[in-house]
């Protein structure tokens, strides 16, 4: 294989560095950086999903601090497939660092749609979106990048062959081997094998399914499931919920619904947008007549419809979440409605939210089908051990970096490599911010980059301070304790008239003694205090510390304490 040649490449002291900025510990929020000399390319830029302690946070995005510091060196951003955890943070990054983006047709379709939204309206005209076709090479500085076909739960997914001065890197994010996919051709294992013959320095491989034995099931096994279910529930109202970007699954649902003479009702903004984009790009080549709106659906015989509804992760604000609580503005459940979950909980903590939605639906009289009680409702888009083993054995790289999983999955991947008779020490289990450097064909741990959580309000596209999120959590779990300190016209504190108010800490009417003692503690601290700015700030902090210790001793809780002075 030919790589870029330098005047004296063998004596070069410039290493290739692969930095796992995020996405190696929590499945989502994927972003990998490739650096060589003064040049950088990025692969994927996805969002993460908030856990139960991230109050009021819509999504979590990677920490772009390092990339912003090196922005002049960035040559381009490549996206492997159309899932939010791989492309959802692209607009947020482009707002701060506008670089060329290279991706397949479906990803570009989603990005164009996102950039039409009000919050990104000013950004759209300046963005450079480039279609990346299979087996077509893009040269950016010392990097030559070409895409090859892989299978996943969304069509148009790709692996990347990245030729560098140090050697060839294969970047295979979420993938599986599917010989009978719904909307794609099978994985291009021939090209992958050819790369293996020519020599691969490092394979970055999906590792999420490494603990599941055998090959991954093909998406086509679900056809029989949908035929059987739609036949069984001919006389009932039917809702199917799946991941909003799972276009292949939607194709199956729509095709089989048509066989039973039923029209499709997209429900939920994300589902509606995905279907619209996929139809425009030809992935859902169905007549417009088979799609009807939620408002039209309300006037129809429910037995003539199939709803594809957003909310398979149990999101409270989703269309299914609102429907489960009988809070939907347009839709309503019939007494014997059927809800089919065709997508297993994936983001951390989603199983709890899904359980709540299922329970609410059951209490409303629905028959709910999910993987726990019904076979073949979902097929993973991630290769199981058989798929991962096959790719590793065909590629035979010198080094491995497992990606897209958790700490446990990365360790499982290392065990898999050892089971193939390969050297487990050649596997780098990168945590977020860790890197690997390659020089003259040898690899070692590289520089560490500190990262932090970045919380986003998607309505405004603005960042939410971690302090605000922490305060929200404290308010939720510990309550609030407000201290009001009056000042007279001369600006002196009236310590005898201090008042306190609390919410979410104790039942006030039954805790008069505690409230009175709290007032006395504050009054004592305020008495004789100077109103001069610097002196008062120091005194205020001492009063807050004393009050915090007192309340914790008496209640076992640490409420958010707020002190206010008011003129009287």
C-alpha positions as CSV (number, residue, x, y, z in Angstrom):
1,X,0.0,0.0,0.0
2,X,1.3,3.5,-0.8
3,X,1.2,6.1,1.8
4,X,2.3,9.7,1.7
5,X,6.0,10.0,1.4
6,X,8.1,12.5,3.2
7,X,11.7,13.5,2.6
8,X,13.0,11.2,5.3
9,X,9.9,9.4,6.6
10,X,11.8,6.7,8.6
11,X,13.5,9.4,10.6
12,X,10.4,11.4,11.1
13,X,9.6,12.3,14.7
14,X,6.0,13.2,14.0
15,X,3.6,10.6,15.5
16,X,0.1,9.9,14.4
17,X,-2.2,10.4,17.4
18,X,-5.7,9.0,17.9
19,X,-7.6,10.8,20.6
20,X,-10.8,9.3,22.0
21,X,-12.3,12.6,23.1
22,X,-15.7,11.0,24.1
23,X,-17.9,8.0,23.4
24,X,-15.7,5.3,24.8
25,X,-17.3,4.9,28.2
26,X,-21.0,5.7,27.8
27,X,-21.9,4.3,24.4
28,X,-23.2,7.7,23.2
29,X,-21.5,11.1,22.5
30,X,-19.0,9.6,20.0
31,X,-16.1,11.7,18.8
32,X,-12.6,10.6,17.7
33,X,-9.7,12.9,16.7
34,X,-6.9,12.0,14.3
35,X,-3.8,14.2,14.5
36,X,-0.6,14.2,12.4
37,X,1.7,17.2,12.7
38,X,-0.3,20.4,12.0
39,X,-3.4,18.5,10.7
40,X,-6.5,17.1,12.4
41,X,-9.6,15.3,11.2
42,X,-12.6,14.3,13.3
43,X,-14.7,11.2,13.0
44,X,-18.3,11.5,14.4
45,X,-19.7,14.2,16.7
46,X,-22.7,12.9,18.5
47,X,-24.9,13.7,21.5
48,X,-25.4,11.8,24.7
49,X,-28.6,11.5,26.7
50,X,-29.1,12.9,30.2
51,X,-29.5,10.6,33.1
52,X,-32.0,11.0,35.9
53,X,-29.8,13.4,37.9
54,X,-29.3,15.9,35.0
55,X,-32.4,17.9,35.7
56,X,-33.7,20.0,32.8
57,X,-31.0,18.9,30.4
58,X,-32.1,17.8,27.0
59,X,-28.8,16.4,25.6
60,X,-25.2,16.2,26.5
61,X,-22.5,17.0,23.9
62,X,-18.8,16.4,23.8
63,X,-16.5,19.0,25.3
64,X,-15.1,20.9,22.3
65,X,-12.5,22.8,24.4
66,X,-9.5,21.0,22.9
67,X,-10.8,21.3,19.4
68,X,-11.4,25.0,19.7
69,X,-7.9,25.5,20.9
70,X,-6.6,23.7,17.8
71,X,-9.3,24.9,15.4
72,X,-6.9,26.2,12.7
73,X,-5.5,22.7,12.3
74,X,-8.9,21.0,11.7
75,X,-9.3,19.9,8.0
76,X,-12.7,18.2,8.2
77,X,-15.3,16.2,10.1
78,X,-16.5,12.8,8.9
79,X,-19.7,11.2,10.1
80,X,-20.2,7.4,9.8
81,X,-24.0,7.1,10.0
82,X,-27.3,8.8,10.8
83,X,-27.8,8.2,14.5
84,X,-27.9,11.1,16.9
85,X,-25.1,9.7,19.1
86,X,-22.8,10.0,16.0
87,X,-24.0,13.2,14.3
88,X,-26.4,15.0,16.7
89,X,-23.7,17.4,18.0
90,X,-22.4,18.5,14.6
91,X,-24.5,21.7,14.5
92,X,-23.3,22.7,18.0
93,X,-19.7,22.2,16.9
94,X,-20.1,24.0,13.6
95,X,-21.5,27.0,15.5
96,X,-18.1,27.3,17.2
97,X,-15.8,25.9,14.5
98,X,-17.1,25.8,11.0
99,X,-15.2,23.1,9.1
100,X,-16.1,21.0,6.1
101,X,-18.4,18.0,6.9
102,X,-18.2,14.7,4.9
103,X,-21.1,12.2,5.2
104,X,-23.5,9.9,3.4
105,X,-26.7,11.1,1.8
106,X,-28.9,10.2,4.8
107,X,-26.7,12.0,7.3
108,X,-26.6,15.1,5.1
109,X,-30.4,15.0,4.8
110,X,-30.8,15.1,8.6
111,X,-28.2,17.8,8.9
112,X,-29.9,20.0,6.3
113,X,-33.2,19.6,8.2
114,X,-31.6,20.5,11.6
115,X,-29.9,23.6,10.0
116,X,-33.3,24.8,8.9
117,X,-34.4,25.2,12.5
118,X,-34.6,28.7,14.0
119,X,-31.8,28.1,16.5
120,X,-29.3,27.3,13.6
121,X,-30.8,29.6,10.9
122,X,-27.8,31.9,10.8
123,X,-25.4,29.0,10.6
124,X,-26.9,27.2,7.6
125,X,-25.7,29.4,4.7
126,X,-22.0,29.1,5.9
127,X,-21.8,25.4,6.4
128,X,-20.0,23.2,3.9
129,X,-21.7,19.8,3.7
130,X,-20.1,17.3,1.3
131,X,-21.4,13.9,0.2
132,X,-19.1,11.0,0.9
133,X,-19.6,8.1,-1.5
134,X,-18.3,4.6,-1.0
135,X,-14.8,3.9,-2.4
136,X,-14.3,7.6,-3.3
137,X,-11.2,9.1,-1.7
138,X,-11.0,12.5,0.1
139,X,-7.6,14.0,0.7
140,X,-7.2,16.4,3.6
141,X,-3.6,17.2,4.4
142,X,-1.7,14.0,5.2
143,X,-5.0,12.0,5.5
144,X,-6.6,10.1,2.6
145,X,-10.0,8.9,3.6
146,X,-12.4,6.6,1.8
147,X,-15.6,5.0,2.9
148,X,-16.7,1.4,2.6
149,X,-20.1,-0.2,3.2
150,X,-21.1,-1.6,6.6
151,X,-24.5,-2.7,7.9
152,X,-26.3,-1.1,10.9
153,X,-29.9,-0.4,12.0
154,X,-29.9,2.7,9.7
155,X,-29.1,2.6,6.0
156,X,-26.1,4.3,4.4
157,X,-23.8,3.4,7.2
158,X,-20.1,3.4,6.5
159,X,-16.7,2.4,7.8
160,X,-13.7,4.6,7.1
161,X,-10.3,3.6,5.7
162,X,-7.9,6.4,6.8
163,X,-4.5,6.3,5.1
164,X,-1.8,8.2,7.1
165,X,2.0,8.5,6.9
166,X,2.2,5.9,9.7
167,X,0.0,3.4,8.1
168,X,-3.7,2.4,7.4
169,X,-6.4,2.9,10.1
170,X,-9.8,1.3,9.8
171,X,-12.5,3.1,11.7
172,X,-15.6,0.9,12.1
173,X,-18.1,2.5,14.4
174,X,-21.5,0.9,14.9
175,X,-21.7,-2.1,12.5
176,X,-22.8,-5.6,12.0
177,X,-22.7,-8.2,9.3
178,X,-26.1,-8.6,7.6
179,X,-26.2,-10.6,4.4
180,X,-29.9,-9.7,3.8
181,X,-30.4,-6.1,4.9
182,X,-33.6,-4.2,4.3
183,X,-32.5,-1.1,2.4
184,X,-28.8,-1.7,2.0
185,X,-26.4,-4.0,0.2
186,X,-24.5,-6.4,2.5
187,X,-21.3,-5.2,4.3
188,X,-18.4,-4.9,1.9
189,X,-16.4,-7.7,3.5
190,X,-14.3,-8.1,0.4
191,X,-12.9,-4.6,0.6
192,X,-12.3,-5.0,4.3
193,X,-10.4,-8.3,3.7
194,X,-8.3,-6.6,1.0
195,X,-7.3,-3.9,3.4
196,X,-6.3,-6.7,5.8
197,X,-4.1,-8.3,3.1
198,X,-2.4,-5.0,2.4
199,X,-1.7,-4.3,6.1
200,X,-3.7,-2.5,8.8
201,X,-1.9,-0.6,11.5
202,X,-4.9,-0.2,13.8
203,X,-8.6,-1.2,13.8
204,X,-11.0,0.9,15.7
205,X,-14.0,-1.4,16.2
206,X,-17.5,-1.3,17.6
207,X,-17.5,-3.4,20.8
208,X,-21.0,-3.0,22.2
209,X,-22.2,-6.5,21.3
210,X,-19.1,-8.4,22.2
211,X,-20.7,-10.3,25.1
212,X,-23.5,-11.7,22.9
213,X,-22.6,-15.0,21.3
214,X,-23.0,-16.0,17.7
215,X,-23.7,-13.9,14.6
216,X,-26.2,-11.0,14.7
217,X,-29.7,-11.7,13.4
218,X,-30.6,-10.1,10.1
219,X,-33.2,-7.3,10.0
220,X,-35.4,-9.5,7.8
221,X,-36.4,-11.8,10.7
222,X,-38.7,-9.0,11.8
223,X,-40.8,-9.3,8.7
224,X,-42.5,-12.5,9.9
225,X,-43.1,-10.8,13.3
226,X,-44.9,-7.8,11.8
227,X,-46.9,-10.0,9.5
228,X,-48.0,-12.1,12.4
229,X,-48.8,-9.2,14.7
230,X,-50.7,-7.1,12.1
231,X,-52.7,-10.1,11.2
232,X,-53.5,-10.9,14.8
233,X,-54.6,-7.3,15.5
234,X,-56.6,-6.7,12.4
235,X,-59.5,-5.3,14.4
236,X,-57.6,-3.2,16.9
237,X,-55.9,0.2,17.1
238,X,-52.1,-0.4,16.7
239,X,-49.1,1.8,17.6
240,X,-45.5,0.8,16.8
241,X,-42.7,2.7,18.5
242,X,-39.0,2.5,17.3
243,X,-35.9,4.7,17.1
244,X,-36.7,7.8,15.1
245,X,-33.8,7.3,12.7
246,X,-34.4,3.6,12.2
247,X,-35.5,4.0,8.5
248,X,-35.1,0.3,7.7
249,X,-37.5,-0.6,10.5
250,X,-40.0,1.9,9.3
251,X,-39.7,0.5,5.7
252,X,-40.7,-2.9,7.1
253,X,-43.6,-1.5,9.1
254,X,-45.0,0.5,6.2
255,X,-44.6,-2.3,3.6
256,X,-46.4,-4.8,5.8
257,X,-49.1,-2.4,6.9
258,X,-49.9,-1.7,3.3
259,X,-50.4,-5.5,2.7
260,X,-53.2,-5.3,5.3
261,X,-54.7,-2.1,3.7
262,X,-53.7,0.1,6.6
263,X,-52.4,3.7,6.3
264,X,-49.5,5.2,8.2
265,X,-49.8,7.9,10.8
266,X,-46.4,9.4,11.8
267,X,-46.6,10.7,15.4
268,X,-44.0,12.8,17.1
269,X,-41.7,15.5,15.6
270,X,-38.7,13.2,15.3
271,X,-40.6,10.4,13.6
272,X,-42.4,12.9,11.3
273,X,-39.1,14.5,10.3
274,X,-37.3,11.2,9.7
275,X,-40.0,9.9,7.4
276,X,-40.1,13.2,5.5
277,X,-36.3,13.2,5.0
278,X,-36.3,9.4,4.1
279,X,-39.1,9.9,1.6
280,X,-37.3,12.8,-0.2
281,X,-34.1,10.8,-0.5
282,X,-35.9,7.7,-1.8
283,X,-35.4,5.4,1.2
284,X,-39.2,5.2,1.7
285,X,-40.5,5.1,-1.9
286,X,-44.2,4.9,-1.0
287,X,-47.1,6.9,-2.4
288,X,-48.0,10.0,-0.4
289,X,-51.6,8.7,-0.2
290,X,-50.6,6.1,2.5
291,X,-49.5,8.7,5.0
292,X,-52.0,10.8,6.9
293,X,-51.6,13.3,9.7
294,X,-52.6,12.9,13.4
295,X,-55.6,15.3,12.9
296,X,-56.8,13.3,9.9
297,X,-56.3,10.1,11.8
298,X,-58.7,11.2,14.5
299,X,-61.6,11.1,12.0
300,X,-60.7,7.6,10.6
301,X,-61.6,4.1,11.5
302,X,-58.7,3.2,13.8
303,X,-58.6,-0.4,12.4
304,X,-57.5,1.1,9.0
305,X,-54.3,2.8,10.5
306,X,-50.9,1.9,11.9
307,X,-49.3,4.6,14.0
308,X,-45.5,4.9,14.0
309,X,-44.9,6.9,17.2
310,X,-41.9,8.5,18.8
311,X,-40.9,7.5,22.4
312,X,-39.3,4.0,22.4
313,X,-36.8,5.2,25.0
314,X,-39.7,6.3,27.3
315,X,-39.0,10.0,26.9
316,X,-41.7,11.8,29.1
317,X,-42.2,14.6,26.5
318,X,-42.4,12.2,23.5
319,X,-45.7,11.5,21.6
320,X,-45.9,8.1,23.2
321,X,-45.0,9.4,26.7
322,X,-47.9,12.0,26.5
323,X,-50.3,9.4,25.1
324,X,-49.5,7.0,28.0
325,X,-50.5,9.7,30.5
326,X,-53.6,10.7,28.4
327,X,-52.1,14.1,27.8
328,X,-51.8,14.0,24.0
329,X,-53.6,16.9,22.3
330,X,-54.6,15.0,19.2
331,X,-54.4,11.2,19.8
332,X,-56.4,9.0,22.2
333,X,-56.2,5.3,23.1
334,X,-59.0,3.0,22.4
335,X,-59.9,0.6,25.2
336,X,-58.1,-2.4,23.5
337,X,-55.3,-0.5,21.8
338,X,-52.0,-2.4,21.1
339,X,-48.6,-0.8,21.5
340,X,-45.5,-2.6,20.1
341,X,-42.0,-1.6,21.2
342,X,-39.7,-2.4,18.3
343,X,-36.5,-1.1,19.9
344,X,-34.8,-2.1,23.1
345,X,-33.8,0.6,25.7
346,X,-30.2,1.6,24.8
347,X,-29.1,4.9,26.5
348,X,-28.1,4.4,30.1
349,X,-31.2,4.6,32.4
350,X,-33.7,4.4,29.5
351,X,-35.0,1.0,30.8
352,X,-36.5,2.8,33.9
353,X,-38.3,5.4,31.7
354,X,-39.6,2.7,29.4
355,X,-40.9,0.6,32.3
356,X,-42.9,3.7,33.4
357,X,-44.5,4.2,30.0
358,X,-45.3,0.5,29.7
359,X,-47.0,0.6,33.1
360,X,-49.0,3.7,32.2
361,X,-50.2,2.2,29.0
362,X,-51.2,-1.1,30.7
363,X,-53.2,0.9,33.3
364,X,-55.1,2.5,30.4
365,X,-56.1,-0.9,29.1
366,X,-53.5,-1.4,26.4
367,X,-51.9,-4.6,25.3
368,X,-48.2,-3.8,25.3
369,X,-45.7,-6.0,23.5
370,X,-41.9,-5.7,24.1
371,X,-38.8,-7.9,24.0
372,X,-39.3,-9.2,27.5
373,X,-42.5,-11.0,26.5
374,X,-42.4,-11.3,22.6
375,X,-39.6,-12.6,20.5
376,X,-38.2,-10.9,17.4
377,X,-39.4,-7.4,18.1
378,X,-36.0,-5.9,17.7
379,X,-32.7,-6.8,16.1
380,X,-29.6,-5.0,17.3
381,X,-27.6,-2.9,14.9
382,X,-24.4,-3.8,16.7
383,X,-22.4,-6.9,15.8
384,X,-22.3,-9.7,18.3
385,X,-19.2,-11.6,19.1
386,X,-19.3,-13.6,15.9
387,X,-19.4,-10.5,13.7
388,X,-16.7,-8.8,15.7
389,X,-14.5,-11.9,15.6
390,X,-14.9,-12.2,11.9
391,X,-13.9,-8.7,11.1
392,X,-10.9,-8.8,13.5
393,X,-9.7,-12.1,12.0
394,X,-10.0,-10.8,8.4
395,X,-8.4,-7.4,9.1
396,X,-5.5,-8.8,11.3
397,X,-4.4,-5.3,12.5
398,X,-1.3,-4.7,14.4
399,X,-3.2,-2.8,17.1
400,X,-6.9,-2.5,18.2
401,X,-8.9,0.3,19.8
402,X,-12.5,-0.8,20.8
403,X,-15.0,2.0,20.6
404,X,-18.7,2.7,21.0
405,X,-19.1,0.6,24.2
406,X,-18.5,0.8,27.9
407,X,-15.5,-0.1,30.1
408,X,-16.8,-3.6,30.5
409,X,-17.4,-4.0,26.8
410,X,-13.9,-2.8,26.0
411,X,-12.5,-5.4,28.4
412,X,-14.7,-8.0,26.7
413,X,-13.2,-7.0,23.4
414,X,-9.7,-7.5,24.7
415,X,-10.6,-11.0,25.9
416,X,-12.0,-11.7,22.4
417,X,-8.8,-10.6,20.8
418,X,-6.9,-13.0,23.1
419,X,-9.2,-15.8,22.2
420,X,-8.2,-15.4,18.6
421,X,-4.6,-16.1,19.6
422,X,-3.6,-12.4,19.2
423,X,-1.7,-10.3,21.7
424,X,-4.1,-8.7,24.2
425,X,-1.4,-6.0,25.0
426,X,-2.0,-4.7,21.5
427,X,-5.5,-3.6,22.5
428,X,-5.8,0.0,23.8
429,X,-8.9,0.5,26.0
430,X,-9.1,4.3,25.8
431,X,-11.1,6.2,28.4
432,X,-12.5,9.6,27.4
433,X,-9.6,12.0,26.8
434,X,-7.0,9.3,26.4
435,X,-5.0,8.9,23.2
436,X,-2.7,6.5,21.4
437,X,0.4,7.6,19.5
438,X,1.9,5.7,16.6
439,X,5.5,6.3,15.4
440,X,7.5,4.0,13.1
441,X,4.9,1.3,13.4
442,X,4.9,1.2,17.2
443,X,2.1,2.4,19.5
444,X,2.1,3.8,23.0
445,X,-0.3,5.7,25.3
446,X,-0.2,9.4,24.4
447,X,-1.2,12.7,26.0
448,X,-4.3,12.9,28.1
449,X,-6.9,15.7,27.4
450,X,-9.1,16.8,30.3
451,X,-12.8,16.8,29.4
452,X,-16.0,17.9,31.2
453,X,-19.7,17.4,30.8
454,X,-21.5,19.9,28.5
455,X,-25.2,20.2,29.0
456,X,-27.5,21.6,26.4
457,X,-31.0,23.1,26.2
458,X,-32.1,22.1,22.7
459,X,-34.9,24.7,22.6
460,X,-32.3,27.5,22.6
461,X,-29.2,25.5,21.7
462,X,-27.6,27.1,24.7
463,X,-25.2,25.5,27.2
464,X,-26.5,24.9,30.7
465,X,-24.0,25.6,33.5
466,X,-23.0,22.5,35.5
467,X,-23.7,24.6,38.6
468,X,-27.2,25.2,37.5
469,X,-27.7,21.5,37.0
470,X,-26.2,20.8,40.4
471,X,-28.5,23.3,42.0
472,X,-31.5,21.8,40.3
473,X,-30.6,18.4,41.7
474,X,-30.1,19.8,45.2
475,X,-33.5,21.5,45.0
476,X,-35.1,18.3,43.9
477,X,-33.6,16.1,46.5
478,X,-32.9,18.4,49.5
479,X,-35.3,21.4,49.1
480,X,-34.6,25.1,49.5
481,X,-34.1,27.3,52.6
482,X,-34.4,31.0,52.0
483,X,-33.2,33.6,54.6
484,X,-34.6,37.2,54.4
485,X,-32.6,39.9,56.2
486,X,-34.3,43.4,56.4
487,X,-32.2,46.6,56.2
488,X,-33.5,50.0,57.4
489,X,-33.1,53.2,55.4
490,X,-29.7,53.8,56.8
491,X,-28.6,50.4,55.5
492,X,-28.2,48.7,58.9
493,X,-29.3,45.1,59.2
494,X,-32.4,44.5,61.4
495,X,-31.3,41.3,63.0
496,X,-34.4,40.9,65.2
497,X,-36.6,40.8,62.1
498,X,-34.9,38.0,60.2
499,X,-37.3,35.6,58.5
500,X,-36.9,32.2,57.0
501,X,-38.9,30.3,54.4
502,X,-38.4,26.7,53.2
503,X,-39.9,24.4,50.6
504,X,-39.2,20.7,50.1
505,X,-37.2,20.3,53.3
506,X,-39.6,19.9,56.1
507,X,-43.3,20.4,56.9
508,X,-43.2,23.9,58.2
509,X,-46.4,23.8,60.4
510,X,-45.0,20.8,62.3
511,X,-41.5,22.2,62.7
512,X,-42.0,25.6,64.4
513,X,-39.2,24.9,66.9
514,X,-36.7,24.2,64.1
515,X,-37.7,27.4,62.2
516,X,-37.4,29.5,65.3
517,X,-33.9,28.2,66.1
518,X,-32.9,28.8,62.5
519,X,-34.0,32.4,62.8
520,X,-32.0,32.8,66.1
521,X,-28.9,31.3,64.5
522,X,-29.1,33.8,61.6
523,X,-30.0,36.7,63.8
524,X,-27.0,36.1,66.0
525,X,-24.7,36.0,63.0
526,X,-26.2,39.2,61.5
527,X,-26.1,41.2,64.8
528,X,-23.5,43.9,64.5
529,X,-22.4,42.8,61.0
530,X,-21.1,45.5,58.7
531,X,-22.9,46.3,55.5
532,X,-19.7,47.1,53.7
533,X,-19.6,44.9,50.6
534,X,-16.4,42.9,51.3
535,X,-17.1,42.5,55.1
536,X,-20.6,41.4,54.5
537,X,-19.7,38.8,51.8
538,X,-17.3,37.1,54.3
539,X,-19.9,37.2,57.1
540,X,-22.6,35.9,54.8
541,X,-20.6,32.9,53.8
542,X,-20.0,32.1,57.5
543,X,-23.7,32.3,58.3
544,X,-24.5,30.0,55.4
545,X,-21.9,27.4,56.6
546,X,-23.3,27.6,60.1
547,X,-26.8,27.3,58.9
548,X,-26.0,24.4,56.6
549,X,-24.3,22.4,59.5
550,X,-27.3,23.1,61.7
551,X,-29.9,22.0,59.2
552,X,-28.0,18.9,58.3
553,X,-27.6,17.9,62.0
554,X,-31.4,18.5,62.6
555,X,-32.8,17.0,59.4
556,X,-30.1,14.9,57.7
557,X,-30.5,17.1,54.5
558,X,-28.5,19.8,52.9
559,X,-30.9,22.2,51.2
560,X,-30.0,24.9,48.8
561,X,-29.5,28.0,51.0
562,X,-30.3,31.4,49.6
563,X,-29.8,34.7,51.6
564,X,-31.5,37.9,50.5
565,X,-31.4,41.4,52.0
566,X,-34.4,43.7,51.5
567,X,-34.9,47.4,52.2
568,X,-37.8,48.2,54.6
